[in-house]
Amino acid sequence: MTKNSILKKLRKFHKWPGIVITLFVILFSLSGIFMNHRELISSIDISRKILPNEYSYQNWNKGAVKSVIQLGGDSALVYGNIGIWITTDRFQTFQDWNAGFPKGIDNRKISKILKTPEGKLLAGTYFGLYEYSVAAKQWQKIPLPVSEDRITDIILKQNDLLVQTRSFLLKSSDGINFFPLVIPAPVGYDGKASLFKTLWLLHSGEIWGHVGKLIVDLFGLVILIISITGLLHFLFPGWLRRRRERKKDNAKLVSARNFNLKWHNRLGWIFIPFLIFVTITGMFLRPPLLIAIASSTVSPIPGTVLSSPNPWYDKLRRVLYDEQQHIFLFSTYDGIFFTDENLKEPMRRLPAEPPVSVMGCNVLEKKGESTYLVGSFNGLFLWNPLSGQVFDYLSGNPYQAPQVAGPPVSKDMIDGWFADSAGKEFYFDYNHGVLPIRHSGQFGEMSAEIIQKSPISLWNLSLEIHTGRIFEPILGMFYILYVPLSGLCILIVLISGFFIWWIGYRKTKKVNSH
């Protein structure tokens, strides 16, 4: 096969997949850069009206509400991804209670609200801990002694306030001054990290902190420029032909074409190993390739955030203190663990755990002596770890583990749960919204004001675009193949482009120089 025939075939592999994938590469690049700087863009919101209907709120769905805190009488606070809203008439009408939070829906996403015996109200958000000031009639931020601000839970242990982030458990006796507690490592802890988590942090660059994220941002900008210059190179011949037909001077346009091709090639061969690396790591973060690595662990890369001495780095989701059993329960990325009330004994797994989605535990509540309510996107379960019994709480039937692993979510995607002042229970389903549990009670509708004041954050929209979920209304369940197929297409374009440069330009240049 001659050099020209090889180049001809390579150009076909480079040109047409490149044209097809250009728009998606632009979306990947911009959304990835935005996702790397959540706090920086947290004040930017996008109206849900311009998005597909699937992104509109209906009946408090889509994570709108995580739970409800009773204030006494007919008053309660409803909280979740829409912020905090107060109701004083048994969930019939709602008023905005978000004063004090920074601008942007991302800044008022609430993971937990706690009312202390003294009547203080504390709210845990994605960006810190807040206390409600009755005098100022607004939420005020409480400084914490750790760099990580994402609050996952708030509980009381006797007279102590415990605030949990994704990596730390903080204790305070006065609600003002906090210090971190040491959570013991689990039995048999070997220091290894999840392969999925490792690839996730490598893909974003976060594994090397802020510097790493900036480096990956650079890669995103580079592939963005390569895509645009590649598209321009495809368009240049048509522009030149039309100018010739009009008998206009093409000198400047030819110069622009040469400059465009020069930087397209230069950026391509310089950055190709890094772009291939980012592409492959991204492909393994979504099904079906994700399935191959889901349960794998690897030794943490030295000098990275995963080599932290903290065995619970970025793993803590929910925490519960059982006064009767004198134990702590921690729902973590690796499962549900328990330890003694003094946090001295090694953390241990509990037998016959209920299934918990990889997206994390959304409900962890005590229901009775030695029984707990556990809810996630895998369903809502009543669990007695002493007897090993697990019941589907919505159907009342014993849980039967499937013989063959199925989808990572169930038909009941539990976002939250609560019981009202009369003891009537409700749960919040991600798709269907608020639903009663074994009663016919009603929960008020979302008002136009709540919907209007609850846009989608730029970060969340970027996540929907980056993972391909934004295309689900068009592709249906096939959207899960968007990332791996796009990644494969990008690899074909990158590799073929490199060999076109190597064979057709670099070698030719060497020959000419001799």
C-alpha positions as CSV (number, residue, x, y, z in Angstrom):
1,M,0.0,0.0,0.0
2,T,1.4,3.3,-1.0
3,K,1.9,6.3,1.2
4,N,-0.7,8.3,-0.7
5,S,-3.3,5.5,-0.3
6,I,-2.6,5.3,3.4
7,L,-3.0,9.0,3.8
8,K,-6.2,9.0,1.8
9,K,-7.8,6.4,4.1
10,L,-6.5,8.2,7.2
11,R,-8.0,11.5,6.0
12,K,-11.4,9.8,5.7
13,F,-11.2,8.5,9.2
14,H,-10.1,11.9,10.4
15,K,-12.4,14.2,8.4
16,W,-15.9,12.7,8.6
17,P,-15.9,11.5,12.2
18,G,-14.2,14.9,13.1
19,I,-17.0,16.9,11.5
20,V,-19.7,14.8,13.2
21,I,-18.1,15.0,16.6
22,T,-17.1,18.7,16.6
23,L,-20.3,20.0,18.2
24,F,-20.1,17.3,20.9
25,V,-16.4,18.0,21.6
26,I,-17.3,21.7,22.1
27,L,-20.0,20.7,24.6
28,F,-17.7,18.3,26.4
29,S,-14.9,20.9,26.6
30,L,-17.0,23.8,27.9
31,S,-19.2,21.7,30.3
32,G,-16.0,20.0,31.7
33,I,-14.3,23.3,32.4
34,F,-17.5,24.7,34.1
35,M,-17.8,21.5,36.2
36,N,-14.2,22.0,37.4
37,H,-15.1,25.3,39.0
38,R,-18.4,24.8,40.8
39,E,-18.0,27.5,43.4
40,L,-16.8,30.0,40.9
41,I,-20.0,29.6,38.7
42,S,-22.4,28.9,41.6
43,S,-24.2,32.2,41.1
44,I,-25.1,31.5,37.5
45,D,-28.5,30.0,36.8
46,I,-30.3,28.8,33.7
47,S,-34.1,29.0,33.3
48,R,-35.7,25.5,33.1
49,K,-38.2,26.9,30.5
50,I,-35.5,26.7,27.7
51,L,-34.8,23.0,28.6
52,P,-36.7,19.9,27.6
53,N,-39.9,19.2,29.6
54,E,-38.1,16.5,31.6
55,Y,-36.2,19.2,33.4
56,S,-39.4,20.9,34.7
57,Y,-40.5,20.4,38.3
58,Q,-43.7,18.5,38.9
59,N,-45.0,17.5,42.3
60,W,-41.7,18.3,44.0
61,N,-39.7,15.8,41.9
62,K,-36.1,16.0,40.5
63,G,-34.6,16.3,44.0
64,A,-36.7,19.5,44.7
65,V,-37.2,18.3,48.3
66,K,-35.0,16.2,50.6
67,S,-37.1,16.3,53.7
68,V,-39.2,18.5,56.1
69,I,-38.4,19.8,59.5
70,Q,-41.4,20.5,61.8
71,L,-41.3,23.8,63.7
72,G,-44.4,23.3,65.8
73,G,-48.1,23.6,65.2
74,D,-48.9,23.8,61.5
75,S,-45.5,25.3,60.6
76,A,-42.7,23.4,58.9
77,L,-39.7,24.0,56.7
78,V,-39.5,22.2,53.3
79,Y,-36.0,21.9,52.0
80,G,-33.9,20.4,49.3
81,N,-32.5,21.5,45.8
82,I,-35.1,24.4,45.7
83,G,-33.7,25.9,49.0
84,I,-35.9,26.4,52.0
85,W,-39.6,27.3,52.0
86,I,-41.8,27.7,55.1
87,T,-45.4,26.6,55.4
88,T,-47.7,27.6,58.2
89,D,-50.9,25.9,57.0
90,R,-50.0,22.2,56.7
91,F,-48.2,22.3,53.4
92,Q,-50.9,24.2,51.5
93,T,-49.0,27.4,50.8
94,F,-45.2,28.2,51.0
95,Q,-43.1,31.3,51.5
96,D,-39.5,31.9,50.5
97,W,-37.1,31.4,53.4
98,N,-33.8,31.7,51.6
99,A,-32.7,35.2,52.7
100,G,-29.0,35.2,53.6
101,F,-27.8,32.6,51.1
102,P,-25.5,33.9,48.3
103,K,-27.0,34.4,44.8
104,G,-27.6,31.3,42.7
105,I,-29.7,28.1,43.2
106,D,-26.5,26.1,43.8
107,N,-25.8,28.1,46.9
108,R,-29.1,27.2,48.5
109,K,-29.1,23.4,47.9
110,I,-29.8,22.0,51.3
111,S,-28.7,18.6,52.4
112,K,-30.0,18.8,56.0
113,I,-31.8,21.1,58.4
114,L,-31.6,20.5,62.2
115,K,-33.6,22.1,65.0
116,T,-31.8,22.0,68.3
117,P,-33.6,21.7,71.7
118,E,-32.9,25.4,72.3
119,G,-34.8,26.2,69.0
120,K,-31.7,27.0,66.9
121,L,-32.0,26.2,63.2
122,L,-29.0,25.0,61.3
123,A,-28.8,24.3,57.6
124,G,-26.1,22.3,55.8
125,T,-25.5,23.3,52.1
126,Y,-23.1,22.4,49.3
127,F,-21.0,25.4,50.3
128,G,-21.1,25.5,54.1
129,L,-23.0,25.5,57.4
130,Y,-25.6,28.2,58.1
131,E,-27.6,29.2,61.2
132,Y,-30.9,31.2,61.0
133,S,-30.7,34.5,62.8
134,V,-34.2,35.5,64.2
135,A,-33.0,39.0,64.7
136,A,-31.7,39.5,61.2
137,K,-34.4,37.2,59.7
138,Q,-31.8,35.5,57.4
139,W,-29.3,32.7,57.3
140,Q,-25.8,33.4,58.4
141,K,-22.7,31.3,57.6
142,I,-20.7,29.6,60.3
143,P,-17.0,29.2,59.6
144,L,-15.7,25.6,59.8
145,P,-12.1,24.5,60.5
146,V,-11.8,22.5,57.4
147,S,-11.3,23.5,53.7
148,E,-14.2,21.2,52.6
149,D,-17.6,23.0,52.8
150,R,-20.0,20.4,51.4
151,I,-22.2,19.4,54.3
152,T,-23.8,15.9,54.1
153,D,-25.5,15.6,57.5
154,I,-26.1,17.4,60.8
155,I,-27.1,15.5,64.0
156,L,-27.1,15.8,67.8
157,K,-25.3,13.5,70.2
158,Q,-26.6,14.4,73.6
159,N,-25.4,18.0,74.1
160,D,-23.0,18.0,71.2
161,L,-23.6,19.2,67.7
162,L,-22.0,17.0,65.0
163,V,-21.6,18.3,61.4
164,Q,-20.5,15.9,58.7
165,T,-18.8,16.9,55.4
166,R,-17.9,14.3,52.7
167,S,-14.6,13.7,54.5
168,F,-14.8,14.9,58.1
169,L,-17.0,14.7,61.2
170,L,-16.9,18.0,63.2
171,K,-18.0,18.5,66.8
172,S,-19.2,21.6,68.6
173,S,-20.5,22.1,72.1
174,D,-21.6,25.7,71.6
175,G,-22.6,25.7,67.9
176,I,-19.8,28.2,67.1
177,N,-16.5,26.5,67.6
178,F,-15.9,23.2,65.8
179,F,-13.1,20.7,65.8
180,P,-12.7,17.5,63.7
181,L,-13.1,14.1,65.2
182,V,-11.0,11.1,64.1
183,I,-13.2,8.5,62.6
184,P,-11.5,5.1,62.9
185,A,-10.5,3.2,59.8
186,P,-12.6,0.2,58.9
187,V,-11.5,-3.4,59.8
188,G,-9.0,-4.7,57.2
189,Y,-8.4,-1.2,55.8
190,D,-5.6,-1.5,53.2
191,G,-5.4,2.1,52.0
192,K,-6.6,1.2,48.5
193,A,-8.9,3.5,46.6
194,S,-11.7,2.8,44.2
195,L,-10.6,2.6,40.6
196,F,-13.7,4.4,39.6
197,K,-12.9,7.3,42.0
198,T,-9.3,7.3,40.8
199,L,-10.3,7.6,37.2
200,W,-12.9,10.3,38.1
201,L,-10.3,12.5,39.8
202,L,-7.8,11.9,37.0
203,H,-10.3,12.9,34.4
204,S,-11.1,16.2,36.2
205,G,-7.5,16.8,37.4
206,E,-8.8,17.1,40.9
207,I,-6.5,14.3,42.0
208,W,-3.7,17.0,42.1
209,G,-5.9,19.7,43.6
210,H,-6.5,23.1,42.0
211,V,-3.4,22.9,39.9
212,G,-4.5,19.6,38.4
213,K,-7.9,21.0,37.5
214,L,-6.3,24.0,35.8
215,I,-4.1,21.6,33.8
216,V,-7.1,19.6,32.6
217,D,-8.9,22.9,31.8
218,L,-6.0,23.6,29.5
219,F,-6.5,20.2,27.8
220,G,-10.2,21.1,27.4
221,L,-9.3,24.4,25.8
222,V,-6.8,22.7,23.5
223,I,-9.2,20.2,22.2
224,L,-11.8,23.0,21.8
225,I,-9.3,24.9,19.6
226,I,-8.4,21.8,17.7
227,S,-12.0,21.1,16.9
228,I,-12.7,24.7,15.7
229,T,-9.6,24.9,13.6
230,G,-10.4,21.5,12.1
231,L,-13.9,22.6,11.2
232,L,-12.4,25.8,9.7
233,H,-9.9,23.7,7.6
234,F,-12.9,21.8,6.2
235,L,-14.6,25.1,5.3
236,F,-11.6,26.9,3.8
237,P,-11.7,25.2,0.3
238,G,-15.3,26.3,-0.2
239,W,-14.5,29.8,0.8
240,L,-11.4,29.9,-1.5
241,R,-13.4,28.5,-4.4
242,R,-16.2,31.1,-4.1
243,R,-13.6,33.9,-3.9
244,R,-11.9,32.6,-7.1
245,E,-15.3,32.5,-8.9
246,R,-15.8,36.1,-7.9
247,K,-12.2,36.9,-9.1
248,K,-11.2,38.2,-5.7
249,D,-7.7,38.1,-4.1
250,N,-7.2,35.0,-2.1
251,A,-3.8,35.8,-0.6
252,K,-5.1,36.7,2.9
253,L,-7.5,33.8,3.0
254,V,-4.7,31.4,2.0
255,S,-2.5,32.9,4.7
256,A,-5.3,32.4,7.3
257,R,-5.8,28.8,6.1
258,N,-2.1,28.0,6.5
259,F,-2.0,29.6,9.9
260,N,-5.1,27.7,11.0
261,L,-3.6,24.4,9.8
262,K,-0.3,25.1,11.4
263,W,-1.8,25.5,14.8
264,H,-4.3,22.6,14.3
265,N,-1.3,20.3,13.7
266,R,1.0,21.8,16.3
267,L,-1.5,21.6,19.1
268,G,-2.6,18.1,18.0
269,W,0.9,16.5,18.1
270,I,1.9,18.3,21.3
271,F,-1.1,17.4,23.3
272,I,-2.3,14.1,21.8
273,P,-1.1,11.8,24.6
274,F,-2.9,14.0,27.2
275,L,-6.1,14.3,25.1
276,I,-6.2,10.5,24.6
277,F,-5.7,10.0,28.4
278,V,-8.6,12.4,29.3
279,T,-10.8,10.8,26.7
280,I,-10.2,7.2,27.9
281,T,-10.7,8.1,31.6
282,G,-13.9,9.8,30.7
283,M,-15.2,6.8,28.8
284,F,-14.8,4.5,31.8
285,L,-16.9,6.8,34.0
286,R,-20.2,5.8,32.3
287,P,-21.8,2.5,31.4
288,P,-21.0,0.1,29.9
289,L,-17.3,0.5,30.5
290,L,-18.0,1.6,34.1
291,I,-19.4,-1.9,34.9
292,A,-15.9,-3.4,34.2
293,I,-14.2,-1.2,36.9
294,A,-17.1,-0.7,39.4
295,S,-15.8,-3.0,42.1
296,S,-12.0,-2.7,41.4
297,T,-9.6,-1.0,43.8
298,V,-6.0,0.2,43.3
299,S,-3.2,1.6,45.4
300,P,-3.6,5.4,45.6
301,I,-1.2,7.5,43.5
302,P,1.5,8.9,45.8
303,G,1.3,12.7,46.4
304,T,-2.4,12.9,45.4
305,V,-5.5,13.6,47.4
306,L,-6.3,9.9,47.3
307,S,-3.1,9.2,49.3
308,S,-4.6,11.2,52.2
309,P,-4.1,9.7,55.7
310,N,-7.9,10.1,56.1
311,P,-9.5,6.7,55.3
312,W,-12.8,8.4,54.7
313,Y,-11.7,11.1,52.2
314,D,-14.8,12.0,50.1
315,K,-16.7,8.9,51.3
316,L,-19.1,10.1,54.0
317,R,-22.8,10.5,53.1
318,R,-25.0,10.1,56.1
319,V,-24.5,9.6,59.9
320,L,-26.8,8.5,62.7
321,Y,-26.2,8.2,66.5
322,D,-28.3,5.5,68.2
323,E,-28.7,6.5,71.8
324,Q,-30.1,3.0,72.8
325,Q,-27.4,1.0,71.1
326,H,-24.7,3.6,71.9
327,I,-23.3,3.4,68.4
328,F,-22.7,5.5,65.4
329,L,-23.9,4.4,61.9
330,F,-22.1,5.9,58.9
331,S,-23.5,5.5,55.4
332,T,-20.4,5.8,53.2
333,Y,-19.4,5.4,49.6
334,D,-18.2,1.9,50.6
335,G,-21.3,0.8,52.5
336,I,-22.8,1.2,55.9
337,F,-20.4,1.0,58.9
338,F,-20.8,1.2,62.7
339,T,-18.5,2.0,65.6
340,D,-18.9,2.8,69.3
341,E,-20.1,6.1,70.6
342,N,-16.6,7.2,71.4
343,L,-15.3,6.5,67.9
344,K,-12.6,4.3,69.4
345,E,-13.3,0.9,67.8
346,P,-12.5,0.1,64.2
347,M,-15.5,0.7,61.8
348,R,-17.3,-2.5,60.9
349,R,-19.7,-3.5,58.2
350,L,-23.2,-4.5,59.3
351,P,-24.7,-7.8,58.1
352,A,-27.4,-8.1,55.5
353,E,-27.2,-4.5,54.4
354,P,-30.1,-3.0,52.4
355,P,-29.1,-2.1,48.8
356,V,-27.8,1.5,48.5
357,S,-27.3,3.2,45.2
358,V,-23.9,4.3,44.1
359,M,-25.4,7.8,44.0
360,G,-25.4,7.6,47.8
361,C,-27.8,7.2,50.8
362,N,-30.5,9.9,51.0
363,V,-32.4,8.6,54.0
364,L,-30.9,7.2,57.2
365,E,-33.4,7.4,60.1
366,K,-34.1,5.4,63.3
367,K,-37.5,3.8,63.2
368,G,-37.6,1.7,66.3
369,E,-35.4,-0.4,68.6
370,S,-32.6,-1.7,66.4
371,T,-34.4,-0.8,63.2
372,Y,-33.5,1.8,60.6
373,L,-35.0,3.3,57.5
374,V,-32.6,3.4,54.6
375,G,-33.4,5.1,51.3
376,S,-31.5,5.7,48.1
377,F,-32.2,5.4,44.3
378,N,-32.3,1.7,45.0
379,G,-35.5,2.0,47.1
380,L,-36.7,2.5,50.7
381,F,-36.0,-0.3,53.2
382,L,-36.7,-1.1,56.8
383,W,-33.5,-2.8,58.2
384,N,-32.8,-4.6,61.4
385,P,-29.0,-5.4,61.4
386,L,-29.3,-7.6,64.6
387,S,-31.7,-10.0,62.9
388,G,-30.4,-9.4,59.4
389,Q,-34.0,-8.7,58.2
390,V,-34.5,-6.2,55.3
391,F,-38.0,-5.2,54.2
392,D,-39.1,-3.1,51.3
393,Y,-40.8,-0.3,53.2
394,L,-43.2,0.7,50.5
395,S,-44.5,-2.8,49.8
396,G,-44.0,-4.3,53.2
397,N,-42.4,-7.5,51.6
398,P,-39.1,-9.0,52.6
399,Y,-36.3,-7.9,50.3
400,Q,-35.0,-10.4,47.9
401,A,-31.6,-9.7,46.4
402,P,-31.6,-10.2,42.6
403,Q,-29.7,-13.3,41.3
404,V,-28.3,-11.2,38.5
405,A,-27.2,-7.6,38.9
406,G,-29.7,-5.2,37.3
407,P,-29.8,-1.5,36.7
408,P,-28.0,0.8,39.2
409,V,-31.4,2.3,40.2
410,S,-34.8,0.9,41.0
411,K,-38.3,2.0,40.1
412,D,-38.4,3.8,43.5
413,M,-35.7,6.4,43.3
414,I,-35.9,7.7,46.9
415,D,-34.7,11.3,47.3
416,G,-36.1,11.9,50.8
417,W,-38.6,11.0,53.5
418,F,-40.5,12.6,56.4
419,A,-43.3,12.1,58.8
420,D,-45.7,15.1,59.5
421,S,-46.9,16.2,63.0
422,A,-49.7,13.6,62.8
423,G,-47.3,10.8,62.1
424,K,-48.3,10.4,58.4
425,E,-45.3,9.5,56.3
426,F,-44.4,10.7,52.8
427,Y,-41.5,9.9,50.6
428,F,-40.0,12.0,47.7
429,D,-39.3,10.0,44.5
430,Y,-36.9,11.6,42.0
431,N,-39.2,10.9,39.1
432,H,-42.7,11.1,40.6
433,G,-42.3,13.6,43.4
434,V,-44.0,13.4,46.8
435,L,-46.1,10.3,47.6
436,P,-47.9,9.2,50.7
437,I,-47.0,5.9,52.5
438,R,-50.1,3.9,53.4
439,H,-52.5,6.8,53.8
440,S,-54.5,9.2,51.6
441,G,-53.1,12.4,53.0
442,Q,-52.2,15.2,50.6
443,F,-49.2,17.4,50.2
444,G,-49.6,20.9,48.7
445,E,-48.6,21.6,45.1
446,M,-45.5,23.5,44.0
447,S,-46.5,27.1,43.4
448,A,-45.6,29.1,40.3
449,E,-43.3,31.2,42.6
450,I,-41.3,28.2,43.8
451,I,-40.9,26.9,40.2
452,Q,-39.9,30.4,38.9
453,K,-37.3,30.8,41.7
454,S,-35.9,27.3,41.2
455,P,-33.9,27.4,37.9
456,I,-31.1,24.9,37.2
457,S,-27.5,25.9,38.1
458,L,-24.9,26.2,35.3
459,W,-23.0,23.5,37.1
460,N,-25.9,21.0,37.0
461,L,-26.7,21.8,33.4
462,S,-23.0,21.2,32.6
463,L,-23.2,17.9,34.3
464,E,-26.3,16.9,32.3
465,I,-24.5,17.9,29.0
466,H,-21.2,16.2,30.0
467,T,-22.9,12.9,30.8
468,G,-25.3,13.0,27.9
469,R,-28.4,13.0,30.0
470,I,-29.5,16.1,28.2
471,F,-30.1,13.9,25.2
472,E,-32.3,11.3,26.9
473,P,-35.5,12.9,25.6
474,I,-34.2,12.2,22.1
475,L,-32.2,9.0,22.5
476,G,-34.2,7.3,25.3
477,M,-32.2,4.8,27.3
478,F,-29.6,4.7,24.5
479,Y,-28.2,8.0,25.9
480,I,-26.0,5.9,28.2
481,L,-24.0,5.0,25.1
482,Y,-23.4,8.7,24.3
483,V,-20.2,9.0,26.3
484,P,-18.4,5.8,25.2
485,L,-19.4,6.2,21.6
486,S,-18.4,9.8,21.5
487,G,-15.1,8.9,23.2
488,L,-14.5,6.2,20.6
489,C,-15.1,8.7,17.8
490,I,-12.8,11.2,19.4
491,L,-10.0,8.6,19.7
492,I,-10.4,7.7,16.0
493,V,-10.1,11.4,15.1
494,L,-7.1,12.0,17.4
495,I,-5.1,9.0,16.4
496,S,-5.8,9.3,12.6
497,G,-4.9,13.0,12.8
498,F,-1.6,12.2,14.5
499,F,-0.6,9.7,11.7
500,I,-1.7,12.1,9.0
501,W,0.7,14.7,10.5
502,W,3.4,12.1,11.1
503,I,3.3,10.6,7.6
504,G,2.1,13.5,5.5
505,Y,3.8,16.5,7.1
506,R,6.5,15.6,9.5
507,K,8.3,13.0,7.3
508,T,7.8,15.1,4.2
509,K,9.4,18.1,6.0
510,K,12.4,16.0,7.0
511,V,12.9,14.7,3.5
512,N,12.7,18.3,2.1
513,S,15.2,19.5,4.7
514,H,17.7,17.0,3.4
